[in-house]
Amino acid sequence: MIILFFSYLSIIFIIDRTDNEHEVYYQSEIKELKTARDQSLREIQDLQSKLINLQEEKTTMEDELNKTINKLQNERGELVSANEYQVKLDQSDLLIQQLQSELDEILEEKNEADEANNSLTQELETVKTKLEDLQLKLTNLEEEKTTMENELNETIDKLKQYCEILRNRQGKFISDIGHKYF
C-alpha cells in the first residue's frame, strides 16, 4: 500500500506537476495570446487610424478633385466663351474690313465726285463769264439797235418829210403844169 500510496502520490505529483506544467503552459499560451491579441488590437487601432486618415485624405482629395473639375469646367466654359468671343471678334474684324473697303470706295467716289464738282464749278464759272459777256454784248447790241432804230426812225421821219416835200412839190408841179397846160 505504501507503494500504492507512493504510486498514488507520485501519480498525483506527476498529475499535479503535469497540471502545473499544463497550467504554466496554458498561462504562457494565454499570455502570448493576450499579447498577440493586444498587439492585434493595437494594429487594428493603427489600421483604423490609418483608415480614418486615408478616408480623410480621400475626402480631401475628392474635394480637391471636385474643385479641380469645377475649375476645369469653368475654364472650359471660359474657353468656350473666349472662343465665342474670338469668333465674334474675328467676325467684327471682318465686318470692319468690309466697312473699311466700302468706306474707301465711298471716299474714292467722293473724291471723283469732288473732282467732277470742281470741274463743273469751273465750267459753270466759265459759262457764267461767257453769259455775262453775252449779256454785255446783248446790252450793247440792244443799245446799238436802239441807236440804229432811233437813227432809222429819224431817217424815216426825214424821208417822210422829204417824201412829203416831194409830194407837195410834185403836187405843186403837177398843179403848176396842169395850170400851164390845161
C-alpha positions in Angstrom: 0.0 0.0 0.0 2.7 2.2 0.7 3.9 1.6 -2.7 0.5 2.1 -3.8 0.4 5.2 -1.7 3.6 6.4 -3.1 2.5 5.4 -6.5 -0.6 7.3 -6.0 1.3 10.2 -4.6 3.7 10.0 -7.4 0.8 9.9 -9.9 -0.8 12.8 -8.1 2.6 14.6 -8.1 3.0 13.8 -11.7 -0.5 14.8 -12.4 0.0 17.8 -10.2 3.2 18.5 -11.9 1.7 17.8 -15.2 -1.3 20.0 -14.3 1.1 22.7 -13.1 3.1 22.4 -16.3 -0.1 22.5 -18.3 -1.3 25.4 -16.3 2.0 27.2 -16.8 2.0 26.2 -20.4 -1.6 27.3 -20.8 -1.0 30.5 -18.9 2.0 31.1 -21.0 -0.1 30.4 -24.1 -2.8 32.7 -22.7 -0.3 35.3 -22.0 1.1 35.0 -25.5 -2.4 35.0 -26.9 -3.2 38.1 -24.9 0.0 39.7 -26.0 -0.9 38.8 -29.6 -4.4 40.0 -29.1 -3.2 43.3 -27.6 -0.8 43.6 -30.4 -3.5 42.8 -32.9 -5.8 45.3 -31.2 -3.1 47.9 -31.4 -2.5 47.0 -35.1 -6.3 47.2 -35.7 -6.4 50.6 -33.9 -3.4 51.7 -36.0 -5.1 50.4 -39.1 -8.4 52.1 -38.1 -6.5 55.3 -37.5 -4.7 54.9 -40.9 -8.1 54.1 -42.4 -9.6 57.2 -40.9 -6.6 59.2 -42.2 -7.0 57.6 -45.6 -10.7 58.4 -45.6 -10.0 62.0 -44.6 -7.3 62.1 -47.3 -9.8 60.5 -49.8 -12.4 63.1 -48.8 -9.9 65.9 -49.1 -8.7 64.5 -52.5 -12.3 64.2 -53.7 -13.0 67.8 -52.6 -9.8 68.9 -54.4 -10.8 66.8 -57.4 -14.3 68.3 -57.4 -12.8 71.7 -57.1 -10.4 70.9 -60.0 -13.2 69.5 -62.1 -15.3 72.6 -61.3 -12.4 74.9 -62.1 -11.7 73.0 -65.4 -15.4 73.2 -66.3 -15.4 76.9 -65.6 -12.2 77.3 -67.6 -13.7 75.2 -70.3 -16.8 77.5 -70.2 -14.5 80.5 -70.2 -12.6 78.9 -73.0 -15.8 78.3 -74.9 -16.8 81.9 -74.1 -13.3 83.0 -75.1 -13.6 81.0 -78.4 -17.1 82.5 -78.9 -15.6 85.9 -78.1 -12.8 85.2 -80.6 -15.2 84.2 -83.2 -17.3 87.4 -82.6 -14.0 89.4 -82.6 -13.0 87.8 -85.9 -16.5 88.5 -87.3 -16.2 92.1 -86.1 -12.7 92.4 -87.7 -14.1 91.0 -91.0 -17.0 93.4 -90.8 -14.6 96.3 -90.0 -12.5 95.3 -93.0 -15.6 95.2 -95.2 -16.8 98.6 -93.9 -13.3 100.0 -94.4 -13.3 98.7 -98.0 -16.8 100.3 -98.5 -15.6 103.5 -96.9 -12.5 103.5 -99.2 -14.8 103.0 -102.2 -17.1 105.8 -101.0 -14.2 108.1 -100.4 -12.9 107.3 -103.8 -16.3 108.0 -105.3 -16.5 111.2 -103.2 -13.1 112.3 -104.5 -14.2 111.6 -108.0 -17.5 113.5 -107.3 -15.5 116.4 -105.8 -13.2 116.5 -108.9 -16.3 116.4 -111.1 -17.9 119.1 -109.0 -14.8 121.2 -109.2 -14.7 120.7 -112.9 -18.4 121.5 -113.2 -17.9 124.6 -111.0 -15.1 125.8 -113.2 -17.2 125.1 -116.3 -20.1 126.9 -114.6 -17.9 129.9 -113.9 -16.7 129.8 -117.4 -20.3 129.7 -118.6 -21.3 132.5 -116.2 -18.4 134.6 -117.6 -19.5 133.8 -121.2 -23.1 134.5 -120.2 -22.1 137.8 -118.7 -20.1 138.6 -121.8 -23.0 137.7 -123.9 -25.3 139.7 -121.7 -23.0 142.7 -122.1 -22.9 142.1 -125.9 -26.6 141.8 -125.9 -26.9 145.0 -123.9 -24.5 146.7 -126.3 -26.5 145.2 -129.3 -29.7 146.4 -127.8 -28.2 149.9 -127.3 -26.9 149.8 -130.8 -30.3 148.6 -132.0 -32.0 151.3 -130.1 -29.5 153.8 -131.5 -30.0 152.4 -135.0 -33.7 152.3 -134.6 -33.6 155.9 -133.4 -31.4 156.8 -136.4 -33.6 154.8 -138.7 -36.7 156.5 -137.3 -35.0 159.8 -137.7 -34.1 158.8 -141.2 -37.6 157.6 -141.9 -39.0 160.7 -140.4 -36.6 162.7 -142.6 -37.6 160.6 -145.6 -41.3 161.1 -144.8 -40.7 164.8 -144.6 -38.7 164.6 -147.8 -41.4 162.5 -149.4 -44.0 164.9 -148.2 -41.9 167.8 -149.6 -41.5 165.8 -152.8 -45.3 165.1 -152.9 -46.0 168.7 -152.2 -43.6 169.7 -154.9 -44.9 167.1 -157.2 -48.5 168.1 -156.4 -47.4 171.7 -156.9 -45.5 170.8 -160.0 -48.5 168.9 -161.4 -50.8 171.7 -160.4 -48.4 174.2 -162.0 -48.1 172.0 -165.1 -51.8 171.4 -165.1 -52.4 175.1 -164.9 -50.0 175.8 -167.5 -51.2 173.3 -170.0 -54.7 172.9 -169.1 
